Amino acid sequence: MVLWIIFAAIIIVGGVMIWMIDVKVPVQKKPSLLTPSEEAIFSFLMRPAMSQYGYLVWPQVSLSAIVEAKGKMRNVIFGRWLSHLNKMYIDFLLISRETHQPILAIELDDRSHLYLQRRYRDKYLEGALENAQVKLLRIARKNRYDFRELEQVLIGYLNKTEYFKVEKYG
């Protein structure tokens, strides 16, 4: 019993001492949360003409904020899946303005999606969204976008009745 008290005291004092040390973590603020291509798509999605369709746009959403474990999967085994989900982000998520339910995930596919490891990540992401019945639209990265055409593609896609279908634009 005495050993436990001493052990607890060391842990508590050690924890306090760590917080008392002035730690300088070598980081800096990013110039922007979004890349220039993501910024172009985000600006398009935020236009007043697009807001009439009844959704809100969230950039850089963790996959774990969109999907959750089914039934008995809420155990230690799911913890491994969750660690993967926590590391994945969707470029944009359209959610219902009224219910805040996910409507459409949008991924902007740049050159990094050509790498093998990124393709594995994309398949994992697609599988998670498919199981959760969340639609996914992939947009190829371009130097310039035809926003009228993209709006038509997006609205047509939002009106589809299937829960999940990976579509590619561009």
Secondary structure, DSSP 8 states (H G I E B T S, - for coil): -HHHHHHHHHHHHHHHHHHHS---------S-SS-HHHHHHHHHHTSHHHHTTSEEEEEEEEGGGT----GGG-SHHHHHHHHHHHT-EEEEEEEETTT--EEEEEEEE-GGGGSHHHHHHHHHHHHHHHHTT-EEEEEE--SS--HHHHHHHHHHHHT---S--EEEE-
